Each structure stands twice: as C-alpha cells, then as structure tokens.
C-alpha cells in the first residue's frame, strides 16, 4: 500500500479500535496511540520529502499514487504531496495529538466523542493528500459533518444554535464549491477530449477568461467561508465558543486552514486570470476581516469569544496574503496558517483547562492566575506574545513575510490595504495584553483559587508540544519556509504568467 | 407464443404467478394459519428478484406494444429490490390484530401495482403505457385505505383515487390529441412524426401534467402530504419510493425517446418545475413535525433533484436518474423503516418530538436513521452524496449552472431539516424517551439491507458504470 494512504488508514483503524475498546481508559489510550502514529507518519513524510528534494527530485507532487475509481467520469483516487501539503499534514497531526490529550477527561459518551474526533481528523488528512478534486471535495465534506455532532452534544452555551449555524454555513460553502468544481471539470479539456478532476491536469488548460470569472467567485467564496472571510464569518465566534476544547482546537487550528489551502490550490491556481481581475473585491473583504476580527475581539469578555474573533482576524490575514499573489506574501500566508494553527490550538487548550478549574470564561471574573496555576499562566503569556508577533515565535515570522510581501505591490490600493491590515497588529496587542493583564497577572480574584491544581501530565504534554512547535518555527523557520517556497513556485509562476500576456 | 416470448415478459409473468400462489394460499387456508403467508411471499419474491437479475432475451412483443431492453430490465430489478425491502419492513405490521385477515390482500395489491409499473416501464405504445399506469394506480388507492379503523386512512385512499383519476384523465386527453394529429400511438412512430405543432405541444403539457402528478412535482403535489400521512407507514414508503421511482423512469424514457424533438421546450419546463419543486418541498418540510409528513415533503424535494438529472437530456442524465433511484430506495426505505419500527413498537408514535433522546435507548435504530438522513441530504461518505453529485453533473454538462446553484442551496435548506431529526435523537434531552425495544428479524434484515446499500453503493463504481453502459441520451 502506498505510503500516504496510511494517513487515512490509521484513523480508520483507530476508530475500529475504539469501537471494540472495553473500558474508559482503553478508549482514550487507543485514541492517543492512533494520533501518535499519525504524528510519526507526519514527521516521516516531512523527512522523506526533504530527502527527496535534496536528491534532486523536481516533480511538483511527490509520493504520487493514482487509482481509477469512476472510469466514465475520470474520477480517480490520486494522492501526492508537495511542500505545503506536507507542512499542513504536520500541523494537523500535532493539533490532533494535542487535542486528544486536552480531552483526556471527557466522560459523557466518551467513545462517540473520540470516534467523531478521529473521523474529523481522517477527513482532514484525506483532504491534504489528494490531488483529485472530487476526492478532495468528498474529504472536505466528510470533515465538516462530525462538527455538528461534536458541538451539539459536547458543547456548551447555545450549542445547538451554534452547531446548526456552523454546519449550515460551512455546508453552504461546500454547496457553492460543487458548482465551481463542476465548472472546472467541464472546462478541463479544451478540445473535447477526456475530462478530468486532477488539479495538475486542469492547471495545464487555459480556460477562457469569461468562464473563469463566472466560477472564481463560487470557488473563492466557497472556500472563503471556511476561512472566515467577512461577511460570511459569523459562524465562527459562536461555533468556536460553543465547541468543546478539542473541537475548537481542531477547528480553528486546522479546519479553517482548509479554506485558505483550497483558495490558493484550487481557486487561484486553476483560475489565475480571474484571480487577478476579481481579487481586489476579495482583498477588500479580507482586509475588513482582519480589522473587524481584531476589533471584535476587543469587545468581548468571554475568553473563547476573544479567541474566536482573533482567529477570524488571523485567518483573514491568511486570505489577505494569498490575494497579494507574490511569492513572499504567499509564503507568509502558509507560514501564518501553520503558526496560527498551533497558536490557536494552544489558546483553546489553555482556555479549556482554565475553564475546567475556575468554571467561568468571563475575564472580568478571574484574575491572578499566574500565582495559583503558574504552568498554565506562563503558557498563556507565551501564547499571547506569539499571537502579538513577538520575534522568537512563529507569529513574527509569518506576519513579517506577509507584510513585506504585500508592501512589494507599489500601487495605492494594495499599499492602503497593507497599512490597514498592519494596524491590526496594534489592535491585537490591545486585546491580548488586556487579557493577560487581567487574567494572569494582578491580584488573585477568588480565595478558593489557591486550591486550584496546576496542569496535570496530559495537559502539560498537550500544551508543551504546542509551545515547542511555535518556538521551533519562530527560531528556525528557514527549512520550513524554503520547503514551502519551492512548492509555491508553480503556483506563483502561473499567476505571474497571466499578467505578462498583454 | 414461443418460449422466447414468455421469457421476454418474465418479470411480469413471475409476479403474476406469485400473486396467484398467494391468492390460492389465502383461499385454501384456515383463519388461524394465515401468518405463514408472510414468509411464503417473502421467499417467493426474493426468488423472483434474484431470477430477475439473470440475463435473458430482450426484444419486442405484441407488434411493438411491449418493449424489453436491458435498461428497462435493470429498472424493473431496481424496483424489485425496493419492493422486497418494503415487504420485509411490513412483515411486523401485518401481524397486528387488525391486519391478520388481510395479509394476502396486502401482498396481492402490492404485486398488482408492481406488475402495472413493470408494464408501464416496458410500454411501446401509449395504450400499454396507460394500462400500466392505471394498473399501478388503482390498487395503491386501496392500499392507502388499508387501515379500516382510521379516518385518515380512508381520506388518503379517496384523495389518492380522485386525484389519480383526474390526472389520468388529463393524461389520456393528451394522448388522444397526439393520436389525433399523428394517427398512431406507437412510440417509435410518434417520436418520428412529432412536429411540435401547438396542439401537440398542448398534448405534451397534458402528458407532463399526468406524470408530474405521479412524481409529485410542484404544483401537482398537493395530494402528497395528506395521502402520505393518512396511509399506513409501509404503504407510504412504497408510494414515496417505488411509485415515484417507476414514474421517474418511464418519464425519462419517454422524454428522451418520444418527445426528443422538443428537448429545448421540456428543458425549460423542467427548469422551472425543478426549481419550484426543490424549493417548495424544502420550505414546507422545515415546518413538519409528523415524521410521515416530514418524509413526504422531503420526497417532494427529492423529486425536484431527480428532475435536475432528467433535464440533462444526455446519457449521464438517464444514468443518474436510475442510480439516484437506487440510492433513494435504500435511503428513504431506511428512514421509513425506522419510522415504521418505532410506530409499531410504540402504538403509533410518529412525531419528531417523541424521537428526542432516542440514541440513549435505541442506538442501532438511531444510527440507521442518522445514516438515512445524511444520505438524503447528500453528505459523504454515504451513497446519497454520490447520487446527488452525479445528478448535478448531468445538469452541469448541459451548462445549467444557475439552476445548479439553486439546487445546491436547496441542499443546504434540506440539510437543516434532516439535521433536526439527528438533533432530536442525539442531542435533545428527554425525560421519557422511547423505551428500548427489539424488532423482529424481518425488520432488522430490511434495515440491514438499507444500511448496506447506503454504505456500499457510493463506493462501488461498477454499479454506475454498468448503468451508464445501458443508458442513452436524447438521440
């Protein structure tokens, strides 16, 4: 069996294992084992990928395998990875691993919880390894639907409402995607030959510009909803806040990145002329997302809502950078995807742990946590600083690349957009530092806080892994950024090519 | 008639044979041993279903009135599978006090309508088509009124009979107009001579009306909710799946062969009716709490999606209709099967609020219903996703992207109400959920077949490829 399919097989086996587990402890250890294997697989893939590139392998996708599925439609199960997919697989593996440990103490319907979570993870893994649009879409939808169950059953607050809103809006996005994908499919062969769903094959075809401009909005909005693009981001604050910890981690950390990934891999790569001509509309929307999300975070008192709006802002930055369509900015976008993914997972994990102890998420009701639960306090401060963009952590690297790249555009429109987006850094600082000051430092709010237990081993493992991740990317980003840069080559080339044609 | 001729009509003849055997069993047994008729019929019908899949001769009979091709045989086989599952699911209900002495009647009526549908699918001229249609409709009216002690059941029967009579009358009027202008009722001759003159277009509209009634397309759908709600659950499941599926099959065949020359016209008509049907079906389904009415409106909406596939007018269109009917059989019968099981076990509870918290007490049934809801909504990895996607592909091939947008947005609306059921079972809390009950072997097997179908059909691409090899677009 080929190597990449293991990413899907391991979750399936884990689910089977969980179904047959006999007690509480076995369930979570099997889940932990499964996710650890996925982590190992991700590490192996990264190392092997780098080795292949070293050896001089220049093909766009590596570890390719291709099986025909529906001959009459030319739907195939085609898999392959490039630098960006490999990085995303790594991100997913880390977030799933830490998410499982952050949910160590889930009791109610524990089996169903872990099964849904692993199913979600499997869907996401599948999305990143496939290069056939139909199969990709199948995994995309597969990754969305367990969210409804997870939030609806194990969530908190207005969970039924949030779950329904989230599911309907995200599926709405995928509904628009159907139209876009079918449009791509039926335009994938200029001379009436074999139609195809393969990304690389479609990229070779020059689709007429008018057709491109018709389908580009469907694809970009479809993926953009998942990337929390204004004004279709409204599922995000409620969705993240009502979701249980691991689900928020996975969702904000990984699923929202599927949106950004889809935007450039499908919408921009395959419809480059339309991306240039219509990109400015979406640039306006994403700039608004960045600032709106940040302002929204300032207004909130509930920790999870703060983080949710912050995610809207950071994911908006991803789309913003992608729309700049040059190598530096797009590199920054991918780095931001990775950096924010780990960061937000860290935040949601910490918030879950804090909530489990203080039983409130309202920052006005808490204070002085550094004195009573120092491990979590320090972790929160580190997360906050990384989110601000402090050098030494991954946030800085990402935002630096994004803004340097977007400033390379010399026209007023792009420059103004860059300045507005940059201002979000200041706004981010406001809400992050305010929370840290109020929550972590300052006097201990309640006397019974002194009884609170600091992080347990699984919580330390979870949080520690994520901090190591942020620091690693922040301190030594070059290997990662190079890996991404090489794979961005074909995409940027295609986008540039169309501007050269008079 | 030679042996080959008998073999051509093997589906219809075998079904008639079973009907006669059941009738004899009914006549020659005493009051108390009627129950054995159930396994008898099931075994016989299973045999017939399996025999149906054995390849056999194709051709025409009676001077062209009866046509049998591999595609039509496949359609009949698909219907057989559906009816077999309906029979399995109705076994428990037939054991009830009220139904004890009507078991054979139930089977004979069902078989009669199935024979009618078979003839309708195999028709080669309008007379055979009309005979089949009437044979398919009248026993169903009796079935709808099967529950003698329920006012609603009688109401359902009368409504069905009257509406069918009216629509059949209109259909016949259209056929007479075609005969008047063309001078022949044979499909081959009509399709060649059909010129699209105003009276012929009118004839087409009347024909469309008659069929639209059977498939429950808006605005001919008003009978559906009341009839579905009033009939016994198993009859409802038959109506919503088999009857609709058969009508869709013959509708497709006739549009592609007989009315092929006015393809742009019926594409326009289907555009409007498809958009209306999907939307109105969905909007009404949102408000329903009675599970039978809920599934009724959901099936109206599904019919709208099937129209999307028919509209394509190409081979993918026809294939997607047959394929979706198969998927729809498994999904809808799965949903109805669970509703029926719960209704039988709890003495008639059919309201969605009663389903709150069902997962805690009856996990297997809840999971089955959840899979069925996802399949109807078109969520992967169950078969409904593939079925819907291929229907969309058929429409996209002809470039109907705006209608496609309407269709996918309707999918989202439908997802909302399908999720309401999932929400009730898994998320809502209930102090007195429906207690755990065990269904009998027949019901379990019927549901198992549905689940198997839903899970496997999507991934098994040879099924699609086989259907595609037999299909054709407008010539």
Interface residues (C-beta under 8 A of the other chain):
Chain A: X69 X70 X71 X72 X73 X75 X134 X138 X139 X141 X142 X145 X148 X149 X152 X153 X159 X160 X163 X164 X167 X168 X171 X172 X175 X176 X178 X179 X182 X183 X185 X186 X214 X218
Chain B: X374 X379 X380 X381 X385 X389 X392 X393 X396 X397 X399 X401 X404 X405 X408 X409 X411 X412 X415 X416 X419 X422 X423 X426 X427 X461 X464 X465 X468
